């Protein structure tokens, strides 16, 4: 599904990749790459690489900075709505991305060691642990 915004007679394709959505959000603000880079605290070269899909994925901390500067949700810029959520581990990973957290920040937020989260990929936690994590997962229901 391609996200689109319609403004009178003009239809703008927002895009389905973080690169496209970041560029779209920047252009909606009427900002040059240098402007957004300064507001987000990253280099113009890094932002240019992000917008032009050069290199690997975008660090969540960088995406969070861009999200704040562009006043757009992290989940939207990161295209995280496309992430699967069939298992508990997948739902937790998607919630982590929606929150814009690193894995360590997620572990602290839910009160476990980061290694415990990795173990949940192999073996799901018991029901009482899931209950404790439930408030963190609520962000998936709010959007």
Buried (B, 14 or more C-beta within 10 A) or exposed (E): EEBEEEEEEEEEEBBBEBBBBBBBBBEBBEBEBEBBBBBBEBEBEBBEBBBEEEEEEBEBEBBBBBBBBBEBBBBBBBBBBEBEBEEBBEBBBBBBBBBBBBBEBBBEBBEBEEEEBEEBEEEEBEEEBBEEBEEBBEBBEEE
